[in-house]
């Protein structure tokens, strides 16, 4: 972003005056500015109307008293381009382009969007095809619909690629403090990372929430995300478009193409971004971050006035990175004296109904438990419905004693209801004002507190060892060719990777007498060797553990018959005979592919014929250090086999890492290679062997005066 555009973005976000250009839609914008309390000048522009929302209209842009800091534009597409050009010539700050009909319509609208960006010049252009922005802190609402939201002096800055979702979030009944709501639409000029960079400088912004359909510039986005890590401003991402149908809708909705789900997860993990799966998780995690803060560790104290509540806390936390550390011996002894005889001292703690609602009795209990050095705390309370609130003072007494105890312990804290609706607005407000997060839904609360603790841990790791800058990996050409296995293994071997000893026979050699004169050390594996067939096992194109010439001849005949039956259009290019590997401990799948947006993408998975069935995989973006790659290996369900399982010999992690490192060097030396998939990598006690390989290259092979360098 240029310095001038950055300055204009500030004018757009905190304008002294706003021009609203259009008809009925801009009347709503005027009313939303009034609703939020905007005190600056509002200038409607419409040559056909005398007044809009009771304010006299200007006939055109030239008639405005001065260049507006912010403009809201709701006119037809061609008129929008012309008006933005006029605003730019006048020196306007920024514009919200509510107008649709641009790149979200595909190629038909892309040229018009390019003209729109060109007309804007250094103006801050938000959109097109967006709802706009709300600045709760400075009380500005460039927004075409009724909006909600609250700002207690701090909050989350939310940036979304869906206008309707952004509107829905402002209306949520969950007491999420908001500083900004921005709908970016097509991101023709201003993108997610531009707003992240800006909001990181705002003292009242405590967390940033992103609804993401697509990230266009991953390098700039990664830079902004790492600056957020440095400033300890958590980013929470809600990524949509992960299903096949969702991806198609995303592409048609805002001109965005969805990336693969696993790749985005790896990207977020690399940058310490908290990914959530639902809008409720999105709101609750942002709420915890903005109100309670970031826990320094996973140790959590739970308090309930119900044995069932305590059990639910423990159950929902069990698969998460939370530690309900049990009370120390000293604390347990003290709690035994403070609690009724019916209470059992444990964490989560059911402090029982005999002391419920008694501030003077619950406060010592809560203080005592928290003296054991927990990193966060949660109290479960479901408040009575409206009209049934005669018992509400008792609930309030317990919440107040919990709030006091957490302030003394100086730890992030939450009061959560079992059911989302069982925390009324007045109670949520009271809890929030005390600096405790009013969380709605016990399961979502546990997820949020776990994610917050994990963020703190991940941030410390990133500060100690920042990831290398992300590098894009452009794909050469648009047509691709898959190499046969013999060619692929030759490339791997030349790059230093371990492959079995193999030899390829043409079909003419197979039917000749040459088969009887081969130098073969049995047992061997026999395969169809064909660039048209990627997965050979499914069509009966592989025969294992061949121990004699008779078995070899029969196996080849069977393979040819199977291929002719199941892949009749495939060319019969040859037969591959290779050494059988008999001391396997683990079979892995390792793939490396080139992505123009995310760079080189490494995937490791449980391999062999079970790859698709197990769906046990981990993705890492390259460049990556050995620690990150080993963490990906250790995350697999089959990873326990590395250390020896039920008396079996251990497998060599280092051998796998060595093969992956050579694979990375190969990919970097050969920009014509688009993807390499090795399945299986057979891991033994002291070695890892690439037993099968698929390599896809561009249609024009990489040409160089010198051979590729792999070191």
C-alpha positions as CSV (number, residue, x, y, z in Angstrom):
1,X,0.0,0.0,0.0
2,X,1.4,3.4,-0.9
3,X,1.9,6.0,1.8
4,X,-0.9,8.2,0.2
5,X,-3.4,5.3,0.2
6,X,-2.5,4.5,3.8
7,X,-3.3,8.1,4.7
8,X,-6.5,8.0,2.7
9,X,-7.5,4.8,4.5
10,X,-7.3,6.6,7.8
11,X,-9.5,9.3,6.3
12,X,-12.0,6.6,5.3
13,X,-12.1,5.0,8.7
14,X,-12.4,8.2,10.7
15,X,-13.9,10.8,8.4
16,X,-14.7,14.4,9.2
17,X,-17.3,14.4,6.5
18,X,-19.1,11.7,4.4
19,X,-20.6,11.9,1.0
20,X,-23.4,9.5,0.3
21,X,-24.0,9.0,-3.4
22,X,-27.2,7.3,-4.7
23,X,-30.8,6.9,-3.7
24,X,-32.7,4.9,-1.1
25,X,-29.7,2.9,0.0
26,X,-27.8,6.0,1.0
27,X,-30.7,7.2,3.0
28,X,-30.2,4.1,5.2
29,X,-26.5,5.0,5.5
30,X,-27.4,8.4,6.8
31,X,-29.7,6.9,9.3
32,X,-27.1,4.4,10.4
33,X,-24.6,7.2,10.9
34,X,-27.2,8.9,13.1
35,X,-27.9,5.7,15.0
36,X,-24.2,5.2,15.9
37,X,-23.8,8.9,16.9
38,X,-21.7,10.3,14.0
39,X,-21.3,14.0,14.5
40,X,-19.5,14.9,11.2
41,X,-21.0,16.4,8.0
42,X,-23.2,14.2,5.8
43,X,-23.5,15.2,2.2
44,X,-26.0,13.4,0.0
45,X,-25.3,13.6,-3.8
46,X,-28.2,13.0,-6.2
47,X,-29.1,15.2,-9.2
48,X,-32.7,14.0,-9.2
49,X,-33.6,14.6,-5.5
50,X,-33.8,17.7,-3.4
51,X,-33.5,15.9,-0.1
52,X,-32.4,12.5,1.2
53,X,-33.2,11.6,4.8
54,X,-34.0,15.3,5.4
55,X,-30.7,16.6,4.2
56,X,-30.4,18.8,1.0
57,X,-28.8,17.1,-1.9
58,X,-25.8,18.2,-3.9
59,X,-26.2,17.8,-7.7
60,X,-22.8,16.3,-8.3
61,X,-19.3,15.7,-6.8
62,X,-18.0,19.1,-8.0
63,X,-20.7,20.9,-5.9
64,X,-19.5,19.4,-2.6
65,X,-18.0,22.0,-0.2
66,X,-14.6,20.1,-0.2
67,X,-13.2,16.7,-1.0
68,X,-14.9,14.2,1.3
69,X,-12.9,12.1,3.6
70,X,-15.3,9.2,3.0
71,X,-17.9,8.4,0.4
72,X,-20.5,5.7,0.2
73,X,-21.4,4.8,-3.4
74,X,-24.6,3.0,-4.4
75,X,-25.1,3.6,-8.1
76,X,-25.1,1.4,-11.3
77,X,-21.8,-0.1,-12.3
78,X,-20.7,2.3,-15.1
79,X,-21.8,5.3,-13.1
80,X,-19.7,4.0,-10.2
81,X,-16.5,4.1,-12.3
82,X,-17.2,7.6,-13.5
83,X,-18.0,8.9,-10.0
84,X,-15.0,7.3,-8.4
85,X,-12.8,9.0,-11.1
86,X,-14.4,12.4,-10.1
87,X,-13.8,11.7,-6.4
88,X,-10.2,10.9,-7.1
89,X,-9.7,14.1,-9.1
90,X,-11.1,16.1,-6.2
91,X,-8.7,14.5,-3.7
92,X,-11.3,12.4,-1.8
93,X,-10.0,10.1,0.9
94,X,-11.7,6.8,0.4
95,X,-14.9,5.2,-0.9
96,X,-17.1,2.3,0.0
97,X,-18.3,0.8,-3.3
98,X,-21.6,-1.0,-2.5
99,X,-22.2,-1.4,-6.2
100,X,-22.1,-5.0,-7.4
101,X,-21.6,-6.6,-10.9
102,X,-17.8,-6.7,-11.1
103,X,-15.4,-9.7,-10.8
104,X,-17.9,-11.8,-8.9
105,X,-19.6,-12.3,-12.2
106,X,-16.4,-13.7,-13.7
107,X,-14.6,-12.5,-16.8
108,X,-17.5,-10.3,-17.8
109,X,-17.0,-8.1,-14.8
110,X,-13.2,-8.3,-14.4
111,X,-12.4,-5.6,-17.0
112,X,-14.9,-3.2,-15.3
113,X,-13.3,-3.9,-11.9
114,X,-9.9,-3.1,-13.4
115,X,-11.3,0.2,-14.6
116,X,-12.7,0.9,-11.2
117,X,-9.3,0.4,-9.5
118,X,-7.6,2.5,-12.1
119,X,-10.1,5.3,-11.6
120,X,-9.6,5.2,-7.8
121,X,-5.8,5.8,-8.1
122,X,-4.5,6.3,-4.5
123,X,-7.9,6.6,-2.9
124,X,-8.8,4.0,-0.4
125,X,-11.2,1.8,-2.3
126,X,-13.3,-0.7,-0.2
127,X,-15.1,-3.3,-2.3
128,X,-16.8,-3.3,-4.8
129,X,-19.7,-5.6,-3.9
130,X,-19.4,-5.0,-0.2
131,X,-21.5,-3.7,2.7
132,X,-18.9,-1.2,3.9
133,X,-17.5,-0.4,7.4
134,X,-18.5,0.4,10.9
135,X,-16.1,2.2,13.2
136,X,-17.6,1.7,16.7
137,X,-14.8,3.6,18.4
138,X,-15.2,6.8,16.4
139,X,-18.9,6.3,15.7
140,X,-19.0,6.0,12.0
141,X,-21.3,3.6,10.1
142,X,-20.9,3.5,6.3
143,X,-23.4,0.7,6.3
144,X,-26.5,0.1,4.1
145,X,-28.6,-1.8,6.7
146,X,-29.6,-1.5,10.3
147,X,-26.7,-2.6,12.5
148,X,-26.1,-3.6,16.0
149,X,-22.9,-4.1,18.1
150,X,-21.4,-2.6,21.2
151,X,-18.1,-0.9,22.1
152,X,-17.2,-0.6,25.8
153,X,-14.0,1.2,24.9
154,X,-12.2,-1.8,23.4
155,X,-13.1,-4.7,21.1
156,X,-12.4,-6.9,18.1
157,X,-11.8,-5.7,14.6
158,X,-13.7,-8.0,12.3
159,X,-13.0,-8.1,8.5
160,X,-15.2,-10.3,6.4
161,X,-15.6,-11.3,2.8
162,X,-19.3,-11.8,3.2
163,X,-21.5,-8.8,3.7
164,X,-24.4,-10.7,5.1
165,X,-22.3,-12.5,7.7
166,X,-20.8,-9.2,8.8
167,X,-24.4,-7.8,9.3
168,X,-25.4,-11.0,11.2
169,X,-22.3,-10.6,13.5
170,X,-23.3,-7.1,14.4
171,X,-26.7,-8.5,15.4
172,X,-25.5,-11.3,17.6
173,X,-26.9,-11.5,21.1
174,X,-23.6,-12.5,22.7
175,X,-22.0,-9.2,23.9
176,X,-18.9,-9.4,21.7
177,X,-17.1,-6.0,22.1
178,X,-16.5,-4.5,18.6
179,X,-14.1,-1.9,17.5
180,X,-14.6,-2.3,13.7
181,X,-16.7,-4.2,11.3
182,X,-15.4,-4.2,7.7
183,X,-16.9,-6.0,4.7
184,X,-14.2,-6.1,2.0
185,X,-16.2,-7.7,-0.8
186,X,-14.1,-8.3,-3.9
187,X,-10.9,-6.9,-2.4
188,X,-10.2,-5.1,-5.7
189,X,-7.9,-2.7,-4.0
190,X,-8.0,-2.9,-0.2
191,X,-7.5,-6.4,1.1
192,X,-7.6,-8.3,4.4
193,X,-3.9,-7.6,5.1
194,X,-4.3,-3.9,4.6
195,X,-6.9,-3.7,7.3
196,X,-4.9,-6.0,9.6
197,X,-1.9,-3.7,9.3
198,X,-4.0,-0.7,10.1
199,X,-5.9,-2.2,13.1
200,X,-2.6,-3.4,14.7
201,X,-1.9,0.3,15.4
202,X,-5.2,0.9,17.3
203,X,-4.9,0.7,21.1
204,X,-8.5,-0.2,21.5
205,X,-8.3,-3.3,19.1
206,X,-7.5,-6.4,21.3
207,X,-8.1,-9.1,18.7
208,X,-8.8,-9.4,14.9
209,X,-11.5,-11.7,13.4
210,X,-11.3,-12.7,9.8
211,X,-14.0,-14.4,7.7
212,X,-12.0,-15.7,4.7
213,X,-13.1,-17.0,1.4
214,X,-9.7,-16.4,-0.3
215,X,-6.3,-14.9,0.5
216,X,-4.9,-13.4,-2.7
217,X,-1.4,-12.3,-1.5
218,X,-0.2,-14.8,0.9
219,X,3.2,-13.2,1.3
220,X,1.8,-9.8,2.4
221,X,-0.8,-11.5,4.5
222,X,1.8,-13.6,6.3
223,X,3.8,-10.4,7.0
224,X,0.8,-8.8,8.6
225,X,0.0,-11.9,10.6
226,X,3.5,-12.0,12.0
227,X,3.3,-8.4,13.0
228,X,0.1,-9.3,14.9
229,X,2.1,-12.0,16.8
230,X,4.7,-9.4,17.7
231,X,2.0,-7.1,19.1
232,X,0.2,-10.0,20.9
233,X,-3.1,-9.2,19.0
234,X,-4.6,-12.7,18.3
235,X,-6.1,-13.3,14.9
236,X,-9.1,-15.7,14.7
237,X,-10.0,-17.0,11.2
238,X,-13.3,-18.5,10.1
239,X,-12.6,-20.0,6.6
240,X,-15.5,-20.9,4.4
241,X,-15.6,-22.6,1.0
242,X,-13.9,-25.8,2.2
243,X,-16.4,-28.2,0.6
244,X,-16.7,-28.8,-3.1
245,X,-20.1,-27.0,-3.2
246,X,-18.9,-24.3,-0.9
247,X,-15.9,-23.7,-3.1
248,X,-18.1,-23.2,-6.1
249,X,-20.4,-20.8,-4.2
250,X,-17.4,-18.9,-3.0
251,X,-16.1,-18.5,-6.5
252,X,-19.4,-17.1,-7.8
253,X,-20.1,-14.9,-4.8
254,X,-17.1,-12.6,-4.6
255,X,-14.8,-13.5,-7.4
256,X,-12.7,-15.6,-5.1
257,X,-11.3,-19.1,-5.6
258,X,-11.1,-21.2,-2.4
259,X,-7.8,-22.8,-1.5
260,X,-7.7,-26.4,-0.2
261,X,-8.8,-26.8,3.4
262,X,-5.6,-28.5,4.6
263,X,-3.4,-25.9,3.0
264,X,-5.2,-23.1,4.7
265,X,-5.0,-24.9,8.1
266,X,-1.2,-25.3,7.6
267,X,-0.9,-21.7,6.6
268,X,-2.8,-20.6,9.7
269,X,-0.8,-22.9,12.0
270,X,2.4,-21.5,10.6
271,X,1.3,-17.9,11.5
272,X,-0.2,-18.6,14.9
273,X,-3.7,-17.9,13.6
274,X,-6.6,-19.5,15.5
275,X,-8.9,-21.3,13.1
276,X,-12.5,-22.0,14.1
277,X,-15.2,-24.0,12.4
278,X,-18.5,-22.2,13.2
279,X,-19.7,-18.6,13.6
280,X,-20.5,-19.3,17.3
281,X,-16.9,-20.4,17.9
282,X,-15.7,-17.3,16.1
283,X,-17.7,-15.0,18.3
284,X,-16.9,-16.8,21.6
285,X,-13.1,-17.0,21.0
286,X,-13.0,-13.3,20.0
287,X,-15.0,-12.5,23.1
288,X,-12.6,-14.4,25.4
289,X,-9.5,-12.7,23.8
290,X,-11.0,-9.2,23.9
291,X,-12.3,-9.3,27.4
292,X,-10.2,-11.9,29.3
293,X,-7.0,-12.0,27.3
294,X,-4.4,-14.7,26.6
295,X,-3.7,-17.4,29.3
296,X,0.0,-18.0,30.0
297,X,-0.6,-21.8,30.0
298,X,-3.1,-24.7,29.8
299,X,-3.8,-25.1,33.6
300,X,-7.5,-24.3,34.2
301,X,-9.7,-24.2,37.3
302,X,-13.4,-25.1,36.9
303,X,-16.1,-24.2,39.4
304,X,-19.7,-25.3,39.3
305,X,-22.6,-25.7,41.8
306,X,-23.5,-29.1,40.2
307,X,-21.8,-32.4,39.9
308,X,-23.2,-32.7,36.3
309,X,-21.7,-29.3,35.4
310,X,-18.3,-30.4,36.7
311,X,-18.4,-33.6,34.7
312,X,-19.4,-31.7,31.5
313,X,-16.5,-29.4,32.0
314,X,-14.1,-32.3,32.3
315,X,-15.7,-34.2,29.4
316,X,-15.6,-31.3,26.9
317,X,-12.0,-30.4,28.0
318,X,-10.7,-34.0,27.7
319,X,-9.8,-33.9,23.9
320,X,-8.5,-30.3,24.2
321,X,-5.2,-28.7,25.3
322,X,-6.6,-27.9,28.7
323,X,-5.3,-29.2,32.1
324,X,-7.7,-29.4,35.0
325,X,-4.8,-29.7,37.3
326,X,-5.9,-31.2,40.7
327,X,-5.6,-29.2,43.9
328,X,-2.3,-29.5,45.8
329,X,-2.3,-31.4,49.1
330,X,-2.3,-28.1,51.1
331,X,-5.1,-26.6,49.0
332,X,-7.2,-29.8,49.2
333,X,-6.9,-29.8,53.0
334,X,-7.9,-26.1,53.3
335,X,-10.9,-26.6,50.9
336,X,-12.1,-29.6,53.0
337,X,-12.4,-27.2,55.9
338,X,-14.1,-24.5,53.8
339,X,-16.6,-26.7,52.0
340,X,-19.7,-28.5,53.2
341,X,-19.2,-32.1,54.1
342,X,-21.1,-33.2,51.0
343,X,-18.5,-31.7,48.7
344,X,-15.6,-33.6,47.1
345,X,-12.4,-31.7,46.6
346,X,-11.5,-32.0,43.0
347,X,-11.0,-29.9,39.9
348,X,-13.5,-29.1,38.3
349,X,-14.9,-28.3,41.8
350,X,-18.6,-28.7,42.6
351,X,-18.8,-26.4,45.6
352,X,-22.4,-27.7,46.3
353,X,-25.7,-25.9,47.0
354,X,-25.4,-25.4,50.8
355,X,-23.0,-22.4,50.2
356,X,-24.6,-21.4,46.9
357,X,-25.4,-17.7,46.7
358,X,-23.4,-16.8,49.8
359,X,-20.6,-14.4,48.8
360,X,-18.9,-14.6,52.2
361,X,-18.7,-18.4,52.0
362,X,-17.9,-18.9,48.3
363,X,-15.2,-16.2,48.1
364,X,-12.8,-18.1,50.4
365,X,-13.4,-21.3,48.5
366,X,-12.7,-19.7,45.1
367,X,-9.6,-17.8,46.4
368,X,-8.2,-20.9,47.9
369,X,-8.5,-23.0,44.8
370,X,-6.9,-20.4,42.6
371,X,-3.9,-20.1,44.9
372,X,-2.5,-23.2,43.2
373,X,-1.3,-21.2,40.2
374,X,-3.9,-21.8,37.5
375,X,-3.6,-20.0,34.1
376,X,-7.3,-19.4,33.7
377,X,-10.6,-20.1,35.4
378,X,-14.2,-20.8,34.5
379,X,-17.5,-20.7,36.5
380,X,-20.6,-22.4,35.1
381,X,-23.8,-20.6,35.7
382,X,-27.2,-20.8,33.9
383,X,-29.3,-17.8,34.9
384,X,-33.1,-18.0,35.2
385,X,-35.3,-16.8,32.4
386,X,-37.1,-13.4,32.5
387,X,-39.9,-13.4,35.0
388,X,-38.3,-16.1,37.0
389,X,-35.5,-14.0,38.4
390,X,-36.2,-14.1,42.2
391,X,-33.2,-16.3,42.6
392,X,-31.0,-14.1,40.4
393,X,-29.3,-12.3,43.4
394,X,-27.9,-15.7,44.5
395,X,-26.4,-16.3,41.0
396,X,-25.0,-12.8,41.1
397,X,-23.4,-13.3,44.5
398,X,-21.5,-16.4,43.2
399,X,-20.4,-14.6,40.0
400,X,-19.2,-11.6,42.1
401,X,-17.1,-13.8,44.4
402,X,-15.7,-15.6,41.4
403,X,-14.8,-12.2,39.7
404,X,-13.1,-11.0,42.9
405,X,-11.1,-14.3,43.3
406,X,-9.9,-14.1,39.6
407,X,-8.9,-10.5,40.0
408,X,-6.8,-11.4,43.1
409,X,-5.2,-14.3,41.1
410,X,-4.8,-12.0,38.1
411,X,-5.8,-14.7,35.5
412,X,-8.1,-14.6,32.5
413,X,-11.5,-15.9,33.4
414,X,-14.9,-16.7,32.0
415,X,-18.4,-17.3,33.4
416,X,-20.2,-19.6,31.0
417,X,-23.7,-21.0,30.7
418,X,-24.3,-24.6,29.9
419,X,-26.9,-23.6,27.2
420,X,-26.1,-20.5,25.1
421,X,-29.4,-18.7,25.8
422,X,-29.1,-19.0,29.6
423,X,-27.1,-15.9,30.1
424,X,-29.3,-12.8,29.8
425,X,-28.2,-9.4,28.4
426,X,-28.0,-7.6,31.8
427,X,-25.9,-10.4,33.3
428,X,-23.6,-10.5,30.2
429,X,-23.1,-6.8,30.6
430,X,-22.3,-7.0,34.3
431,X,-19.8,-9.8,33.8
432,X,-18.1,-8.0,30.8
433,X,-17.7,-4.7,32.8
434,X,-15.9,-6.7,35.4
435,X,-13.3,-7.9,32.9
436,X,-14.6,-11.5,32.8
437,X,-15.8,-13.1,29.6
438,X,-19.5,-13.9,29.5
439,X,-19.3,-17.2,27.5
440,X,-22.4,-18.8,26.0
441,X,-22.4,-22.6,25.7
442,X,-20.2,-24.9,27.8
443,X,-18.6,-26.8,24.9
444,X,-17.8,-23.7,22.9
445,X,-16.4,-22.1,26.0
446,X,-14.0,-25.0,26.5
447,X,-13.0,-24.8,22.9
448,X,-12.4,-21.1,23.1
449,X,-10.3,-21.3,26.3
450,X,-8.2,-24.1,24.9
451,X,-7.6,-22.2,21.7
452,X,-6.6,-19.1,23.7
453,X,-4.1,-21.1,25.7
454,X,-2.8,-22.8,22.5
455,X,-2.4,-19.4,20.9
456,X,-0.2,-18.2,23.8
457,X,2.0,-21.3,23.5
458,X,2.2,-21.0,19.7
459,X,3.0,-17.2,20.0
460,X,5.9,-17.9,22.3
461,X,7.3,-20.5,19.9
462,X,7.0,-18.1,16.9
463,X,8.7,-15.3,18.8
464,X,11.6,-17.6,19.7
465,X,11.8,-19.2,16.2
466,X,10.0,-17.2,13.5
467,X,9.2,-19.2,10.4
468,X,11.1,-18.3,7.2
469,X,9.3,-15.9,4.9
470,X,6.8,-17.6,2.7
471,X,7.9,-17.9,-1.0
472,X,5.5,-18.4,-3.8
473,X,6.2,-21.2,-6.3
474,X,4.9,-20.2,-9.8
475,X,3.8,-23.0,-12.0
476,X,5.3,-22.9,-15.5
477,X,2.8,-23.5,-18.3
478,X,-0.7,-24.7,-18.2
479,X,-0.5,-28.3,-19.6
480,X,1.0,-31.1,-17.5
481,X,2.4,-34.5,-18.1
482,X,2.7,-37.5,-15.7
483,X,6.0,-39.4,-16.0
484,X,6.1,-43.2,-15.8
485,X,7.5,-44.8,-12.6
486,X,10.8,-45.8,-14.0
487,X,11.5,-42.2,-15.2
488,X,10.3,-40.8,-11.9
489,X,12.5,-43.1,-9.9
490,X,15.5,-42.3,-12.1
491,X,15.0,-38.6,-11.3
492,X,14.7,-39.4,-7.6
493,X,17.8,-41.5,-7.6
494,X,19.8,-38.8,-9.4
495,X,18.8,-36.4,-6.7
496,X,20.1,-38.7,-4.0
497,X,16.9,-40.3,-2.8
498,X,16.8,-44.0,-2.0
499,X,14.9,-46.2,-4.5
500,X,14.9,-50.0,-4.9
501,X,17.1,-51.5,-7.5
502,X,14.8,-51.7,-10.6
503,X,14.9,-52.5,-14.3
504,X,12.3,-51.6,-16.9
505,X,11.4,-54.0,-19.8
506,X,9.6,-52.8,-22.9
507,X,6.6,-54.9,-24.0
508,X,8.8,-56.3,-26.8
509,X,11.4,-57.4,-24.3
510,X,8.7,-59.0,-22.2
511,X,7.6,-61.3,-24.9
512,X,11.1,-62.1,-26.1
513,X,13.6,-64.5,-24.6
514,X,15.3,-61.6,-22.6
515,X,13.1,-62.3,-19.5
516,X,14.9,-65.6,-19.0
517,X,18.3,-64.0,-19.0
518,X,17.8,-61.2,-16.6
519,X,20.1,-60.8,-13.6
520,X,17.4,-61.0,-10.9
521,X,17.8,-61.4,-7.1
522,X,14.5,-62.7,-5.7
523,X,12.1,-61.8,-4.2
524,X,11.0,-59.0,-6.5
525,X,7.9,-56.8,-7.2
526,X,6.4,-56.6,-10.6
527,X,4.4,-53.6,-11.8
528,X,2.9,-52.2,-15.0
529,X,5.1,-49.2,-16.0
530,X,2.9,-46.7,-17.7
531,X,2.5,-42.9,-17.6
532,X,-1.2,-43.3,-18.2
533,X,-1.8,-45.2,-14.9
534,X,-1.2,-43.4,-11.7
535,X,-2.5,-45.9,-9.2
536,X,-1.6,-49.4,-10.2
537,X,-2.9,-51.5,-7.3
538,X,-6.5,-50.7,-7.9
539,X,-6.4,-52.3,-11.4
540,X,-4.3,-55.3,-10.4
541,X,-1.1,-53.8,-11.9
542,X,1.2,-54.8,-9.0
543,X,2.3,-58.3,-7.9
544,X,4.4,-58.7,-4.7
545,X,6.9,-61.2,-3.4
546,X,7.7,-63.0,-6.7
547,X,10.3,-65.7,-5.9
548,X,11.0,-67.5,-9.2
549,X,11.1,-67.1,-13.0
550,X,7.9,-69.1,-13.2
551,X,6.1,-66.8,-10.8
552,X,7.5,-63.8,-12.6
553,X,6.2,-65.0,-16.0
554,X,2.7,-65.7,-14.5
555,X,2.7,-62.3,-12.7
556,X,3.5,-60.4,-15.9
557,X,0.7,-62.2,-17.8
558,X,-1.8,-61.5,-15.0
559,X,-0.8,-57.8,-14.9
560,X,-1.2,-57.4,-18.7
561,X,-4.6,-59.1,-18.6
562,X,-5.8,-56.9,-15.7
563,X,-4.6,-53.7,-17.4
564,X,-6.4,-54.6,-20.7
565,X,-9.6,-55.3,-18.7
566,X,-9.6,-52.4,-16.3
567,X,-7.7,-49.7,-18.3
568,X,-8.4,-50.5,-21.9
569,X,-7.3,-47.1,-23.2
570,X,-4.0,-47.1,-21.4
571,X,-0.8,-47.7,-23.4
572,X,1.1,-50.8,-22.6
573,X,4.6,-49.2,-22.3
574,X,6.5,-51.7,-20.2
575,X,7.0,-53.7,-17.1
576,X,9.0,-52.7,-14.0
577,X,10.8,-55.3,-12.0
578,X,12.3,-54.2,-8.7
579,X,13.7,-55.5,-5.4
580,X,11.2,-56.5,-2.8
581,X,11.6,-54.6,0.5
582,X,10.8,-57.0,3.3
583,X,11.7,-55.3,6.5
584,X,9.2,-52.5,6.5
585,X,8.0,-51.0,9.8
586,X,5.9,-48.0,8.6
587,X,4.6,-47.1,5.2
588,X,4.2,-43.3,4.6
589,X,2.9,-41.2,1.7
590,X,5.1,-38.1,1.1
591,X,4.1,-35.5,-1.5
592,X,5.4,-32.1,-2.5
593,X,3.5,-29.9,-4.9
594,X,4.0,-26.4,-6.3
595,X,1.3,-23.9,-5.6
596,X,1.4,-20.4,-7.1
597,X,-0.2,-18.9,-4.0
598,X,1.2,-20.8,-1.0
599,X,4.5,-22.0,-2.4
600,X,5.8,-25.5,-2.0
601,X,3.3,-27.7,0.0
602,X,4.6,-30.8,1.8
603,X,2.1,-33.5,2.8
604,X,3.0,-36.5,4.9
605,X,0.4,-39.2,5.5
606,X,-0.1,-42.8,6.5
607,X,0.8,-44.6,3.2
608,X,0.3,-47.6,1.1
609,X,-3.1,-48.9,0.1
610,X,-4.6,-47.3,3.3
611,X,-3.9,-43.7,2.4
612,X,-7.4,-42.9,1.2
613,X,-9.1,-45.0,3.9
614,X,-7.3,-43.6,6.9
615,X,-7.2,-40.0,5.7
616,X,-4.4,-39.6,8.2
617,X,-2.3,-36.7,6.9
618,X,-0.5,-33.5,7.9
619,X,0.4,-30.5,5.7
620,X,3.4,-28.2,6.1
621,X,4.2,-25.1,4.0
622,X,7.8,-24.8,2.8
623,X,10.3,-23.5,3.8
624,X,10.1,-25.3,7.0
625,X,12.6,-26.5,9.6
626,X,13.2,-30.1,10.7
627,X,11.2,-29.4,13.9
628,X,8.1,-28.5,11.9
629,X,8.4,-31.5,9.6
630,X,9.0,-33.9,12.5
631,X,5.9,-32.4,14.2
632,X,3.9,-33.2,11.1
633,X,5.2,-36.8,11.2
634,X,4.5,-37.2,14.9
635,X,0.9,-35.9,14.4
636,X,0.0,-39.0,12.3
637,X,-1.9,-41.8,14.0
638,X,0.7,-44.3,12.9
639,X,3.6,-42.2,14.4
640,X,3.8,-44.5,17.5
641,X,5.4,-47.1,15.2
642,X,8.5,-44.9,15.0
643,X,9.3,-45.7,18.6
644,X,8.6,-49.4,18.3
645,X,5.1,-50.8,19.0
646,X,4.4,-54.0,21.0
647,X,8.0,-55.2,20.9
648,X,8.6,-54.3,17.2
649,X,11.8,-52.6,16.1
650,X,11.7,-48.8,15.9
651,X,11.7,-46.9,12.6
652,X,14.1,-44.1,11.6
653,X,12.6,-40.6,11.7
654,X,15.9,-39.2,10.6
655,X,15.9,-41.3,7.5
656,X,12.5,-39.9,6.6
657,X,13.7,-36.3,7.2
658,X,16.7,-36.9,5.1
659,X,14.6,-38.1,2.2
660,X,12.2,-35.2,2.5
661,X,15.2,-32.7,2.5
662,X,16.5,-34.2,-0.7
663,X,13.0,-34.1,-2.2
664,X,12.8,-30.4,-1.3
665,X,16.2,-29.7,-3.0
666,X,15.0,-31.6,-6.1
667,X,11.8,-29.6,-6.3
668,X,13.8,-26.3,-6.0
669,X,16.2,-27.4,-8.7
670,X,13.5,-28.4,-11.1
671,X,10.9,-25.6,-11.6
672,X,9.3,-27.8,-14.4
673,X,8.2,-30.3,-11.7
674,X,4.7,-29.5,-10.5
675,X,4.2,-32.4,-8.1
676,X,6.0,-35.4,-6.7
677,X,4.1,-38.1,-4.8
678,X,5.9,-41.0,-3.2
679,X,3.6,-43.7,-1.9
680,X,4.8,-45.7,-0.2
681,X,7.9,-44.5,1.5
682,X,8.9,-47.7,3.3
683,X,10.5,-46.8,6.6
684,X,12.9,-49.4,8.2
685,X,15.1,-49.4,11.2
686,X,17.9,-47.4,9.6
687,X,16.5,-46.4,6.2
688,X,13.6,-45.0,4.2
689,X,13.1,-46.2,0.7
690,X,10.9,-44.6,-2.0
691,X,9.1,-47.7,-3.3
692,X,6.7,-46.0,-5.7
693,X,6.6,-42.5,-7.2
694,X,4.5,-40.2,-9.4
695,X,6.0,-37.1,-10.9
696,X,4.0,-34.5,-12.8
697,X,5.9,-32.0,-15.0
698,X,4.9,-29.1,-17.2
699,X,4.5,-29.7,-20.9
700,X,7.8,-28.0,-21.6
701,X,10.6,-29.7,-19.8
702,X,13.0,-27.4,-17.8
703,X,16.0,-26.6,-20.0
704,X,19.3,-25.5,-18.7
705,X,22.9,-25.5,-19.9
706,X,24.0,-27.2,-16.7
707,X,22.4,-30.2,-15.0
708,X,20.2,-29.4,-12.0
709,X,22.0,-28.9,-8.7
710,X,20.5,-30.7,-5.7
711,X,22.8,-29.3,-3.0
